[in-house]
Amino acid sequence: MAIAQDNSGMTPEMQQMMEQAQKAQLCMQEIDLAALQQISDEGKQMESRIKSLCASGERDQAQEEAIAFSREVMKTPSMQQMRKCSEHLRGFLPDMPFDNFEEEFANKHICDEM
């Protein structure tokens, strides 16, 4: 993503957003893309596992495994780096998918959401 350097005609808010986007872009360049792909692949496997558990009536097990997986994903260096980079865009973008997973599913069930 190339960002134009000509800021004429931009409001101060737009300039600030552009600066924050540039910082985030530089930060994202440090993320290990192979590790993100591995997380994605593991996520697909976990989704299949969760769907299987839900289909077989093992709802509690499905919920526990989904939460445990989200905790582990958020501990990985790549996701920690993404979280750090997303701080530059806080307020401009929604939260990361696993950021609030446990809180989000405190009052609902993974099997009902899939």
HUWOHU-V185580 format. One record per residue. N is the residue number from 0. OMEGA is omega in whole degrees, -180 to 180 (999 if undefined). BURIAL is 1 if it has 16 or more other ideal C-beta (glycine too) atoms within 10 Angstrom, else 0. Layout:
n:omega:burial
N:OMEGA:BURIAL
N:OMEGA:BURIAL
This chain:
n:omega:burial
0:178:0
1:-178:0
2:-178:0
3:-180:0
4:179:0
5:-176:0
6:-178:0
7:179:0
8:-180:0
9:174:0
10:177:0
11:179:0
12:179:0
13:178:0
14:179:0
15:180:0
16:179:0
17:179:0
18:179:0
19:178:1
20:178:1
21:178:0
22:180:0
23:180:1
24:178:0
25:179:0
26:-178:1
27:180:1
28:-179:0
29:-176:0
30:178:1
31:-177:0
32:177:0
33:178:0
34:177:0
35:178:0
36:178:0
37:178:0
38:179:1
39:179:0
40:178:0
41:178:0
42:178:0
43:177:0
44:-180:0
45:178:1
46:177:0
47:180:0
48:-179:0
49:179:1
50:179:0
51:178:0
52:180:1
53:-178:1
54:-179:0
55:176:0
56:-179:0
57:-174:0
58:-180:0
59:179:0
60:179:0
61:-180:1
62:-180:1
63:-179:0
64:179:1
65:180:1
66:179:0
67:179:0
68:-179:1
69:177:1
70:-179:0
71:180:0
72:-178:1
73:177:1
74:-176:0
75:179:1
76:-180:0
77:180:1
78:175:1
79:178:0
80:177:1
81:179:1
82:178:0
83:-179:0
84:-178:1
85:176:1
86:179:0
87:-176:1
88:-180:1
89:-178:0
90:179:0
91:-177:0
92:175:0
93:178:0
94:176:0
95:-174:0
96:-176:0
97:-175:1
98:-175:1
99:-174:0
100:-176:1
101:178:0
102:-179:0
103:-177:0
104:176:1
105:-176:0
106:174:0
107:-173:0
108:-179:0
109:-179:1
110:179:1
111:-176:0
112:-177:0
113:999:0
